[in-house]
Amino acid sequence: MEHEAADPGPSATEPGQRLGSLIGGGFGLIYVEVNAGALAAPAAAALRIAGGVAFAGLVALLAARRDPAAPAHGAARGGFGPWYWLVVAAEVAAIAAGIALLNGPLDRPRAVVAWVSVVVGVHFFALAALWRVSLFRWLGAAIAVCGLAGLAAAGLGASSAVVATMGGVLPGALLLAAGYQGTIAALSRSGRPLARWARERGREFNGSAS
């Protein structure tokens, strides 16, 4: 995922963009791996394998596209400032309060994952304003809708598999997809379209093999 506060150029935004995509993809993988367990064994195994493969592909793409001339700081240092940590603190507090209510007086433990997705979705709206990234508004809206659907399903007595799919697996897939989208967009912005990047990697591989 992308998260630059300005547009200082591809080299300056490279470390922050890579870190953001990696963090988003990592959380997406966790979402899928944890919540797939609520599904039947064949579906759960397939989802977990798919999630692992998708994350491995994202890591490989991020590693391969790294510009050796890019600085080791820049957007990553500037983007994760006090306002970012304030958003994270509010997110953690909202998640904790919701979990306490759902596991306590509301007695809806199945809905916990859906509530987490609602909060995560809302937090992306704050990050969109902080980092001026339109992708985060769409991502936040999609994840929040998944979470609300999961909450509704839990309130109506749906099975754990249904709630976990709506409130956990789908948001995880969205986070992984956003990681790819941010990385590919950065490739295009840096003047290295994906096809060109693939050709460059192929030439490097052939050169090292010979």
C-alpha positions in Angstrom: 0.0 0.0 0.0 1.1 3.6 -0.6 1.4 6.2 2.1 3.3 9.2 1.1 2.4 12.6 2.5 3.7 14.4 -0.6 5.2 13.5 -3.9 8.9 14.0 -3.6 9.6 11.5 -6.4 10.0 7.7 -6.7 13.3 7.4 -4.8 12.1 9.4 -1.8 8.8 7.5 -1.4 10.3 4.0 -2.1 11.1 2.9 1.5 7.8 4.0 3.0 5.7 2.6 0.1 7.5 -0.8 0.4 7.0 -0.9 4.2 3.3 0.1 3.9 2.7 -2.6 1.4 4.5 -5.2 3.5 2.6 -4.2 6.7 -0.8 -4.3 4.9 0.0 -7.6 3.2 1.2 -9.1 6.5 -2.0 -8.2 8.3 -4.0 -9.5 5.4 -2.2 -12.8 5.7 -2.9 -13.0 9.4 -6.6 -12.2 8.8 -6.9 -15.0 6.3 -4.8 -17.6 8.2 -6.7 -17.0 11.5 -10.2 -16.8 10.2 -10.0 -19.5 7.6 -10.0 -21.9 10.6 -13.7 -21.4 11.1 -14.5 -22.9 7.7 -14.6 -26.6 6.8 -11.3 -28.3 6.5 -10.9 -28.4 2.7 -11.9 -24.7 2.3 -9.8 -23.7 5.3 -6.7 -25.4 3.9 -7.2 -23.9 0.4 -7.6 -20.4 1.8 -4.6 -20.7 4.0 -2.4 -21.9 1.1 -3.7 -19.2 -1.2 -3.1 -16.5 1.5 0.5 -17.8 2.0 1.2 -17.9 -1.7 -0.3 -14.4 -2.2 1.9 -12.9 0.6 5.0 -14.7 -0.7 4.4 -13.2 -4.1 4.0 -9.7 -2.6 7.2 -10.1 -0.7 9.1 -11.3 -3.8 7.7 -8.4 -5.8 8.7 -5.9 -3.2 12.2 -7.3 -2.9 12.8 -7.5 -6.6 11.6 -4.0 -7.4 13.7 -2.3 -4.7 15.9 0.5 -6.1 19.4 0.2 -4.7 19.8 3.9 -5.1 16.8 4.7 -3.0 17.5 6.2 0.5 17.0 4.1 3.6 14.7 6.7 5.2 12.4 9.4 3.9 8.8 8.5 3.6 9.0 5.8 6.2 10.4 8.3 8.7 8.1 11.1 7.8 4.9 9.1 7.4 5.0 7.3 10.8 4.9 10.5 12.9 2.9 11.5 16.0 -0.4 11.7 14.2 0.0 8.2 12.8 0.6 6.8 16.3 -2.4 8.7 17.6 -4.6 7.0 15.0 -3.1 3.6 16.0 -3.8 4.3 19.7 -7.4 5.2 19.0 -7.7 2.1 16.9 -6.4 -0.1 19.6 -8.6 1.5 22.2 -11.7 1.1 20.1 -10.9 -2.6 19.3 -10.3 -3.3 23.0 -13.6 -1.6 24.1 -15.6 -3.5 21.5 -14.0 -6.8 22.4 -14.9 -6.2 26.1 -18.5 -5.5 25.2 -18.9 -8.4 22.7 -17.4 -10.9 25.1 -19.1 -9.5 28.1 -22.6 -7.9 28.3 -23.5 -8.4 24.6 -22.4 -12.0 24.6 -21.5 -12.1 20.9 -18.0 -13.5 20.9 -18.4 -14.5 17.2 -18.7 -10.9 16.3 -15.3 -9.9 17.6 -13.5 -10.3 14.2 -16.2 -8.3 12.5 -15.8 -5.5 15.0 -12.1 -5.5 14.5 -12.6 -5.1 10.7 -15.0 -2.2 11.3 -12.4 -0.4 13.3 -9.6 -1.2 10.9 -11.8 0.1 8.0 -12.5 3.4 9.8 -8.8 3.8 10.7 -8.0 3.7 7.0 -10.1 6.8 6.5 -8.0 8.6 9.0 -4.8 7.5 7.3 -6.2 8.6 3.9 -6.6 12.1 5.3 -3.2 12.0 7.0 -1.2 10.7 4.0 -3.5 11.9 1.2 -3.9 8.5 -0.3 -7.3 7.9 -2.1 -6.7 4.1 -2.2 -7.1 4.1 1.6 -10.6 5.6 1.4 -11.8 2.8 -0.9 -10.0 0.1 1.1 -11.3 1.5 4.4 -14.9 1.6 3.1 -14.7 -2.0 1.7 -13.2 -3.4 5.0 -15.7 -1.5 7.1 -18.6 -2.8 5.0 -17.3 -6.4 5.4 -17.1 -5.8 9.1 -20.6 -4.4 9.3 -21.9 -7.4 7.3 -20.1 -9.7 9.8 -21.7 -7.9 12.7 -25.1 -8.2 11.2 -24.6 -11.9 10.5 -23.4 -12.5 14.1 -26.5 -10.6 15.4 -28.8 -12.8 13.3 -27.2 -16.0 14.6 -25.2 -17.0 11.5 -22.6 -19.6 11.8 -19.0 -18.9 12.8 -17.9 -19.7 9.2 -20.2 -17.1 7.7 -19.1 -14.4 10.2 -15.4 -15.3 9.8 -15.7 -15.2 6.0 -17.5 -11.8 6.0 -15.6 -10.2 8.8 -12.2 -11.8 8.5 -11.3 -13.6 5.3 -12.7 -11.0 2.9 -10.9 -8.1 4.7 -7.7 -10.1 4.6 -8.0 -10.6 0.9 -8.6 -6.9 0.4 -5.5 -6.0 2.4 -3.4 -8.4 0.3 -4.9 -7.0 -2.9 -4.2 -3.4 -1.7 -0.6 -4.4 -1.1 -0.2 -5.5 -4.7 -2.1 -2.4 -6.0 0.2 -0.1 -4.2 3.3 -1.8 -5.3 2.3 -2.0 -9.0 1.2 1.6 -8.9 4.6 2.6 -7.6 6.2 0.6 -10.4 4.2 2.6 -13.0 4.9 5.9 -11.2 8.6 5.3 -11.2 8.6 4.8 -15.0 9.1 1.0 -14.7 5.9 -0.6 -15.8 5.3 -4.2 -14.7 6.2 -5.7 -18.1 9.4 -3.7 -18.2 10.2 -4.7 -14.6 9.7 -8.4 -15.6 12.0 -8.1 -18.5 14.7 -6.5 -16.4 14.4 -9.3 -13.8 14.6 -11.8 -16.6 17.8 -10.3 -18.0 19.3 -10.2 -14.5 18.4 -13.8 -13.9 19.9 -14.9 -17.3 23.0 -13.0 -16.6 23.6 -14.5 -13.2 22.8 -18.0 -14.6 25.4 -17.6 -17.3 
